Amino acid sequence: LADFFPDLEVITHGGVNFAPYRARFAEWLGGSRAETREVYAASEGFIAGADRGEGEGMRVNLDHGIFYEFVPVGEIGSANPTRHWIGDIEPGIDYAPALTSCAGLWAYIVGDIVRFLERDPPRLLVTGRLSYTLSAFGEHLTGEEIEAAVTAAAAAISAGVRDFAAGARYPARAGEIGGHLFVVEFERGVSDAELARFAETLDRDLMRRNLDYEAHRAGGYGLHAPQVIALHRGGFAEWMRRRGRLGSQNKVPRVIADPGLFADLHVFAEANRQSP
């Protein structure tokens, strides 16, 4: 990029976890002075932007006509959840932001999960989506854990990940156990041995991060090891196009809880595997 844009100074990103793409951008930005900065921009308002380096959080915009409340994720769905304002949030707690704005929103849950790093000034990380949890068998995997494990598995085989989606594979017959399927589109072709190492690292990293998952995987009695299908280049774009969801305002769902939608992706992935 330095050859094409010698004066480029900053690239902003947001909306998805940047970790799986950081290595690719570092390669593209080789020789450039450009920095990357994350922004937390939603249809409901411009919530925060990074004023420091990667991983140091985004500073919340407090003077943009939005009143913020933060509900502990564990209380979502309860009859009377605690609603913290910006003055009494606690670092290290997973919250669901609720926005009230002069545009007409009233305590609207935007669906994200955030975690504060500090209070003065308030800086946060977006760690996932409320809908991005995988717990079909009681394993309670969060989107943050899944994305981190995929990043670690990709690093283990030195292969970038363009996109991925995960979901549950339910047992076909009574008495059998289920598991998870990961459909992954890599930046390059991967061998069968690399794909096996990716799956092993993914499984090991999930066990390290999540005790419930580790307990279910113990001895292979409660949960099969994850299955991974390598999708051919451009596969996710084609799948999104077929669903009428191709475009900048539509993202590949990282965790799919809808059995019908995930079954559709599974059939598509089986028919569009990466060529050896």
N, C-alpha and C positions, 0 to 999 in steps of 0.2 A: 504493500500500500504506500510505502514511503516514496516509491518511484512515481506513482500516479498522483499522490497528494502530499507533496513535500512539506506543506505548511499545516497539515492536519495536527490539531492539538488535543482533541477530546472525542471519544465515542461514548454515547450514552446507550444504556441497555436496561431492560426491565421486563417484567411480565412472566419470565421463567427463570429458573435457577441457572446462573451463568457458569457454575462449576464445570459441567460437562463440555463447555465450549471455550474455557479459558485458555487451554493449551493451543487450540487452533488460532485464536485471536493473537496470542503471543507470537506465534509463527508469522502470521500476516503482518503484524506490527513491528517485525524485526527491522532495526535501523531507523525506526520512526520515534519521534519524541511524544507521540500521542498517548494519552492516558485513557483508561476506561472508567466511567462513572455510572453507578446504578441509580435509577430513579424509580420511585413508587408512584406511578401515575395510573389512576383508574378512571373509569367513566364518571364516577361519583365525585372526583376531585383529585388534585395533585397533592398527594399526601406527604411525600418525603423525597429527599434527594441526598446523594452521597457528597459530603464535603471533606471526606478523608479518603484513605486508601481502601483497597479491597478488604472486606471482612470487618471493617471498623464501623459499620452501620450507616444508616441514612438519617439525616437530621429532619425531624418532623416539622412541617410548615404549620405554624400555629396562628398565622395571621392571614389566612386565605378564606375566611368566611365559613370555616368548618369547626363544629364542636365535636371533639373526639371522646368516645367512651371505649373501654376495653374490658371485655368479658373473658374471664378465665376459660380456656377451652374445655376443661372438665365440667364446667357448669352450663355449657350450651345445651339447650333443650330442657333445662330444669324450669320449674314454675316461676322461680324468682331469682334469677342469676344475679350475682354481684356485678355492678357496673362501675368500674373505676374511671375516674377522669385523669387527665394527664398529670395532675399534681400528686396522685397517690399510687401510681403504677410501681411495680417492683421489677428490677432487672432479673433476667433468667426465667421468667414465667411466660408460658405460651398463652397469648391472648387472641381473641377474635375482635377486630376493630368494629365499632358501631358508629356510624356517622350521622350527624344532624347538620343540615346546611341551609343557607338562605335560599337555595334553589328548590327546597321543598322536601328534602329527606328528613326522616324522623327516626333516629336510633336504628339506622339501616345497617344490618350485618352484611358486609361486603364479601364475606366468604374466605378471606385470607387468614393465615395464622402469622402473628408477629411475635418477636421476642426482643425486649429492650436490653441494650447493652449498658446504658447509663441514663440518668434522669435529668441532668442539668448541664447542657441542653439535652433534651430527649433524643436519643438515637436508637434506631431499631433495625432489626433484620427481618425480612420476610422469609419465613421458614417453610411455608407450604400453604395448602388449601384445606379447608374443613372437609371437602369431599375427597381429598387425596389420602385416604387411609385404607389399608388393606387388612381386614380382620374377619375374613369369611370363616376361619377356623379358630378364632380367639387369639390370633397371634399379635394383633394390635400394632401393626407396622405403620409408621407415619410416612408421609411423603418425603420429609426431610431425611429419614433413615434410608428410604429406598433410593433417593437420588444420590446420597453420599455413597451408598454401596455400589451403585452402577458406575459412579465416577472412579471408585477404587478398583473395580473390576476392569474397567477400560484401561486404567493406568498400568495394570498388571500385564496387559498384552500390548501396551503402547499403541493403542488404536483409539482414535477419536470416535465419539458417538454423535450422530446427527440428531437422532430422536429415539425415543423408546416409549413403550407402554407396558403396563403390568396389570395382571388380573388373576382371579382365582380359577383353578381347574378343579371342578367338583368331581367326586368319585362317581363312576358309572354304575356301580352296584353297591348294595348294602354290605357293610363290613370292610369296604376298601377305604383308603385314606386319600385326601386330596393334595393339592399343591398349588404352586404359582407358575404362571407362564409369563416370560418376559419376551416381548417382540422388540428387537433392537436393530436400528439401521446404523451401520458403522460408516466411518469416513473412507475406509478401504476394505478390500476383501480380507476375510479372516479364514484361517484354516480350521479344520475340525478340531485339531489339538488346541488351537487358540480359543475356540469357542468353548471347549470343555474347561479350559483354565479360567476363562471368564466366568462361567457358571459356578465353578468351585470357589473362586474368590468372592463372587457375589454372595453365595450362601454363607461363607465363613464371616464375611463382613457384617451381614445381617445378624448372625448369631452373636457377634461381638457387641453390636449396638443394642440389641433388644432381647431381654431375658425371656419374654414370653415366646418369641420365635425360637430361641435356643431350646426352651423346654419342649416345644412341639416337634422340633427336629431331632431331639435326643433319641438315638437308636432307630430313627426312621419310623417311629410308631404313630406319630400324630400328624406328620406332614412330610410329603416327598421333597427331595431336593428340587430346587427350581429348574424348570426347563427353559431353554433359551432358543429362540428362532432368529437367525440372522436374515433380515429383510434386504432385498436388493436395493441398490442406490435409487433414490427417488420413490421408493415404495410408499412411504407415509404420505407424501404429497399426492400420489395417485389415489390412495385410500380416502384421503380427505376430499379430493375432487369428486370421487364417486358418491360421497355422502353430501355433496353440496356445501362443504365446509372449508374449501380452500380459499385462503386469503389472509391478509395481515391481522385481521381481527379474530381469527380462529387459531387455536393452538391444539396440537396433538395432546389429548388427555394422557397424563403420565400414569394415572391409576384409574382403571375403569371398573366401576362397581356394577354397572348395568350388564346383566348376563347376556342379553340379546346383542348389545353393542360389542361386547368382548368376543362373543361367539362369531360375529361378523368379521372382526379383525383376525381372529384365529384362522378362519377359513381362508381369508385373503392372504395371510402370511404363509400358510402352508402351500398355497399356489404360487407364491412370489418369493420363495426363498432365494437368498444369495447364491449365485452359481459357484461351484467349488473352484 
